[in-house]
Amino acid sequence: MKRHPVQSRTFKSAGYDPTCSIMEIEYANGRVEQFLGVPAKTWQTFLMSNEKESWFNSNIKSSFFKVSIS
């Protein structure tokens, strides 16, 4: 999955696969996690958020099944 750099202290990059509704996050420490079943609208709202860490914690982290990639 192609990830794009994001402006954040916590996240290094983020990507989204619309065919599978999978959101992928690369943290600043290099850890990568995927979140399954994320709607495209949720992904787009995350990208537009000025407070990505807070928005992610409130709307994605506990709401979708997580798979640790690395």
N, C-alpha and C positions, 0 to 999 in steps of 0.2 A: 504494500500500500504506500502510495506517495504521501509523505507528510510535508507540511509547510511550517516554516518558522513562525512562532508566536511571540508577542511581546509579553513576557511574564517572568517573574523570578522563579516560579515553581515549574513551569513547563518550557521545554526547549522547542518542541514541535508538535503538531497535531495533524491528523488526516482522517478522511472519511470515505468509506466505500458505500455508495448509494444502492448498489445492487444487493448488498447483504445487510445494510443498515448497521455497519460496524464503524465505531469511532475509535481511533487509535491515538494514544497520548504518549509522548516521550517526555519524561521528567528531566529536569536539569541534571540529576545524578546519573542519567543514562538508562534508568528503568523504563520499560515499555509495557503498557497495558492496553487491552482492547475492551471496549464496552459494547455489548451486543444488543441489538434491537433499538438503537438510537434513531429516532425520526430525523429526517433531513432538516426540518424546521428547528429542532433542538441543536443540531450541529451548527446551523447558520447563526442562531442566536448566540451560541458560545463564541463563535468567531467575532461577532460584532460587539461582544461585551467588553467594557473597559476594565472590569474587575474579574478577569478570567478565573482566578483561583476561587474567589467567593462564589461566583456563578456556578462553576463546576461542582464545588462542594455541596451546594444547595440543590442542584438540578440533575446532576449526572451520577456522581460518585456512589450514592446509596440507592439510586433508582434503577440501575441497569446491571445486568450480570457482567462481572469482570473476569477477564482472563489475563493472567500475567504472562507476557511473552519473554521478557528478560529482566 
